Amino acid sequence: MTASLASRAPADPVLPGRNLTLGLTLSYLGLIVLLPLSALFLSASTSGIDAFWRAATAPRVLASYRLSFGSALLAACVNAVFGAIVAWVLVRYRFPGKRLVDALVDLPFALPTAVAGIALTALYAPNGWLGGLLAPLGIQVAFKPLGVVIALIFIGLPFVVRTVQPVLEDMATEYEEAASSLGASRIQVFVRVVFPTLLPALMTGFALAFARAAGEYGSVIFIAGNMSMVSEITPLLIVTKLEQYDYTGATAIAVVMLGISFALLLTINLLQAWVRRRMGSH
């Protein structure tokens, strides 16, 4: 019966009309994705190269690039490590309240980003529960770049957990048990058996978390403090330019941000494809 269904699927798809569904798909993507981005590039091209370059490379703008992309990269790296650990615990262990913990992972998805920003600011402000404990140690989180990183870790965690979790659920434990029975240590089992299987999903989760963090706005503006050249993220700078009716500056910064994000995601995807080809060849 399985073979019958497998042979039937390509010839008798659920959605009829390949040309119709393909046309709808391309039209929808063009309307939702390509058209707004094309309008952005068209708007930026009308300002001229000199004006575009001055707006995109001002010292204040460069500082915001460093903060936004640097914080997003650091937050995605942290989430890649701890998100994988959270997914491992949720899949491999049974404990009281497991379903509640599993549901809490999705909370950053459902929570309005502004609410998350206010909650994190109240928690990490110098007079907050955690901020009050860290302040005597000389560690200030809120209104500093460290606060931006924590906010981006908060909103990016579910992307890694929900990407790695299905792979772990499908991963058979027989290979780990066989490696252990042949004398491999726990570290060797993880490095040579578990990690190669998880790597593509881990990189996908990393890319999603990074992409979300690079453009994050709502959860960051409250905890960042928004000090120019210190804790001002690029999305906030775009909003500031728009409020000042500086449309040339806003579109130039947006185009650069879009280009950097696309280049980084393309690099990660190419690296992910290379890893999958390499794993498939072994």
Disulfide bonds with the S-S distance in Angstrom:
none
